[in-house]
Amino acid sequence: MYDAILLVSFGGPEKSEDVIPFLENVTRGRNIPRERLLEVAGHYHHFGGRSPINDQCRELIAALRQELNAHEINLPIYWGNRNWLPLLPDTLREMRDAGVKNALALVTSAYSSYSGCRQYRENIAAAQEAAGRGAPRIDKLRVFYNHPDFIAACVDRVREAAAQFAASEAPSLRMVATAHSIPCAMAQTSDYEKQLRETARLVAEGAGLETWDLVYQSRSGPAAQPWLEPDILDHLRLLHDQGVTNVIVAPLGFVSDHLEVLYDLDYEAQRLANDLGMKMVRAGTAGTHPLFIKMLRQLIAERLFPDRPKLAMGLYGPNHDVCPADCCPAPPRAGRPPASEAQAVSRLS
């Protein structure tokens, strides 16, 4: 039924000269002021102009290849990005020329939202159009925010962070889960907040932490546009005012330690925590944790072998394989109507 796996990710620059062209790709059609582009470029230059996300995708592919081989799932793994090399259209041309007909897409996002799910489906559809006749059919794997192995991997990361606190500090530990903020208009048409809150609840429970919060980071829209709050920096100030001194920041909204995790948390949030006299330890993301890689193999196997159970925990059960027509619609932008479903998901499940 399927003859390949396609890893689909955001992409990132790998040298200083890539930074501005990459950001222009990311913001195309959004009328982002040049000053804001240069400000964000500074975040990348802070780390030498290289985002870690592509290297993390390479590590993920290597780990998944080993896991699939160990379970005799002998499918080639391809990789295409939304915003930087290797770009999706080029990857789909490569797949077409190799004779791939039907592939499963693994998107590096655990949650449902326009930018985290539907937009990737639109990107794949556009890449199929660009690849032309013979482009492979692509079916996207379901979101996995409540898969027991994703939760267990995140619990392990939080426990590793908790181990950096003394026994006397443990009773006062506060877990602060973070995720990428999105416009409120986008959040209102998806299950993003609900799913994030469920993941945070399950991880805190698994790690034995009684108090936790869900906050957001990395907002990029105009000040007049409402985005999900509270912001991580504002929340750290609030916790300080409440007398909280020991905090685990768990970036549960992300699956790898890419630049927004490094800059917004390891640099900005850590600097603020130091200034406030708080002890803050940032938990790792799932990354290439063996349980996370096992989960990816299970998601693939459940589509290859329909008799396999679909694993999920918590309140909501496994998410759908085939997205409904009205799932996570694009938020309307000035001068542009919502994307056509026919254009967005042609040849996609």
N, C-alpha and C positions, 0 to 999 in steps of 0.2 A: 504493500500500500504506500509506503514511503521509502525513498531511496537516498535521503540526505538530511542532515541537520543544518540549520542556518542560525548562527548566533547574530542577533541584531542589537547593537548598542548605540550609545550617543556619539561616541568619538571624541577625540581631543587632539590638540597640537602636540607634536613631538620635538619641535625646536622653536626658537624665538621667532623666526621668520614666518612660522605657521599661525601665530597667535591671532593677528588681526584678520587674515583671510578666514580662519576658523570661526571667529566671532561674527564676521559678516555672514557666513553661512547660517549660523545659529539664529541670527536676528533678521534675516532677510524678510522684507514685507512688514516689519513691525514698527518702523519709524523710530527706532531707538536713537537718541541723541549721540553724536560722535563722542561727546565728553564721557557719557556713561560707558561706551565701548572701550575707551582708553582706560577708564577706571577699572573695569573688569580685566582688561589686558594686564594691568598691574598685578592682579592676583596670580596670573600665570607666570609673569616674569619674576615674581617673588620666589618661585620654585624653578627658575632657570628656563622658563618658556616651555616646559615639557609637562603635559598632564600625565599622571600615572595610569589613566583609564585604559589606554591601549595595551600597555604591558600587563595590566590585570586581566584583560580579555585573553591575551595570549596564555597566561597562566591558567585561566579557567578552561580554555580549550584543551590544553595539555592534560589537566586533571580529569576533565570529562572524557577525553579520548581513552585514558587508562581505565576509567570506570566502565565505559561501554565495552571495551575489549574484554574486561574481566567477566562480563555477563553476556558475551557473545552477541553483542549488538554491533554489527559491522557496517555502520553507516559513516560516510565521510562527513566531516564537519567543515562548513564554510562560515565566513565571517564578513558582515557588512555593517557599516556605520551610517547613521543619519547625517552627520555633519562633517566628517573628515575621513581620510583614507584609512582603510579600504571602504570606499563608498558603495552603498547598496546596489546602484545600477551596474557598476563594474562587476560586483560579485555575482549578480544574477546572470550577466552575460557569460561569466566563467562557468556557472552552473549549467546554463543552457548548452554551452559548447561541450561540456563534459557528459551531456545526455541525461542530466537530472530532470525528472518529470514531476515528482511530488516531494515536497520537503516540509519538515516541521520547523517552525521558527521559535526559538527561545529568545525572549526579550529580557534584557537586564533590568526589569522593573517588576516588583512583587505585587503592585496595587493597580486598581482600576481608576483611570482618569483619562481625560482626553490626551494629555501629553505623555502619560505613562503607558497607554494601551492603544487607543484608537489612532493617534497620530502615527504610531509605528506601523499600524496596518495601512494607513494612507501612504506612508513612505514606501512600504513594500509594493503596494499597488502601482505607485508612480514608477518604481524601479522596474516592475514587470512591463509597464508600458514602454519605458526607455529601452529595455532589453529586446523588445519586439517579439515577433513570431517565434514560438517555441519556448518562451520563458516558462520556467517551472511554476506549477501551482504551489502556493505556500499556505499552510494552515498553522495558526499561532497556538502555542501551548497556553493553557489556562494560567491565570494569575495564582500565586502560591502563598499569599500572605499568611494563611492559617494552616499550611502543610506542617505536619508534626516535625519533620526533619528540619525545615527552615526555622521553626520555633526553637527546636533543640539546639541548633547551631548558634542562634542568637543568645539563648540562655547561657551557653558555654562562654561566649564572648563577654557577657555581663558578669558572669562568675569570675572570669579572669580579671576583670576590672575591680570587682569587689575584693579580691584577694590582696589588692594593693593598699587596703585600709587596715588599720590595726583593729584588734578585737574590740577595743574600747570604742571605736568609731562605728562599728557595724550596726548597732541599734539605731543610729541616727541617719543611716544612708538613705538618700533620696535618688531614685532613678528618674532622669529626665530624658524621655524619648524624643528624638528629633526626626523631622522629615522635611523635604523640600516644600516650601510654601507654594501655593498656586492661587490664581485669582478666585475669589469667592464665587463668581459666576460659574467657573469651571467646577468647583467643589460641589455646588448645588445640583449639578447634573450627573454626578457619579457617586460611587460608594467609597471614595478615597478616604474621607475622615473616619467613616465607620470601620473600614478595614484597618486603618492605622491604629485606631483605638483598641480594636480587638487584638492586634498583634502585640501592642504594648502591654495590655492586660495579661495575655498569655505568657509573655516573656517575664514580666515582673513576678507573676505567680510561680513560674518555673524556677526563677532565681531566688525565691523566698524573700522578696522585697515587698513590704506592705504599702509603701507610699511611692507613687509615681505620677508623672505629668507628661502630657503630650504637647510639644511646642514645635515651632517651625523655624526654618532658616532659608537663606539664599534667595529671598524675594528679589525680583528684578523689574517689576512693573512701575509705572508712574505713581507718585505719591497719592494722587486723587483716586486711584483704582484700589478698591478694598481687596486685600489678600488675606489668606488664613493667618491668624495670630493665636497665641502670643509669639513674638520673636524670641529666639533663644537668649539674646543679650538682655532684653527687657526682663525676661523671666529670671535670669540669674540675679539681676538686681533686686527683684521682688523677693526671691528666696533669701537673699542676704538680709533684707529688711525684716524678714520673718524669723531670722536667727538660724537658718539652715546653713551648715558649714561643710557638709560632706556630700558630694554630688557625683553620681555616675551619669555621664552623658552617653546615651546609647543611640547612635544614628540608624534606627530601625527602618527608616524610609529609604535607605540605600543598601545595595548589595555589595559594594566594594568601596575601598578607601580612596575615592578619586578626589579631584582637586577641591571640590566644594566642602568635602569632609575635612580635608587637610587645612584649608584656609579659614573657613568659617568656624570650625570647632577647635582644631589644634593650635591655630594662631589667634584668631580674634576672641573666641570664647575663653580659651585658656588664659590669655592675657588679662581679660576682664576678671576672671575668677581670681587670678593672682593679686590683682589690684584690690579686690574686695576681701582678700584674706580667706577665700574659700578653698578647700581642697577638692579639686575636680579631676576625675580620671575619665578619659574617653574610652569607651568600649570599642572593640573592633567590629567591623561589619562581617557578614557571613563569608565573603571572599571565596577562598578555596577550602573552607572547612570541610572535612570529609563527609559530614552529614548533609551539607548543602549540595555537594557534588552527587551524593547518593540520591537526594531529592530530585535533582535534574534528570538523572537516569530513570527514576520512577515516573516522572512526568512524561518522558519520552515513551517508556514502556507501556504506560496506560493507553497511549494512542496507537501504538503498534499492536498491542494485544488487548482488544476491548473487554476481555473477561477479567482483566486485572482490576482490583478495587481502586477507587479514587480516594486517597487519604486526605483527611482534613480533621481539624479539632476545633473546639470552641462552639460558638453559638450558631454559625451560619452554614456549615457544610462546604463541600467543594464548589468552586466557582464553575460557571459554564465553559464549555469548550468553544461553542459557536456564539459569538457576540450578537445579541439582538440588534435589529436595525437602528433602534433609537439609543443604543448604548453609548454613554460618554460623548455626547455630541460636542463639536467644536464651539467654544464660546464665540458669540458674534463680535466682530471687530468693526470699527468705524469704516464705512464704505465697502464692506465686504459681507455678503450673505453667508450663512452657515454652509459648510462643505456639503456637496451632494453625496448622499450615501452611495449612489451608483458609481460615482467617480472614485469614492474613497475606498470601497471594499470590493471592487471588481476582482473576481477570481480569488477572493479570500474567504476563509470561514470565520 
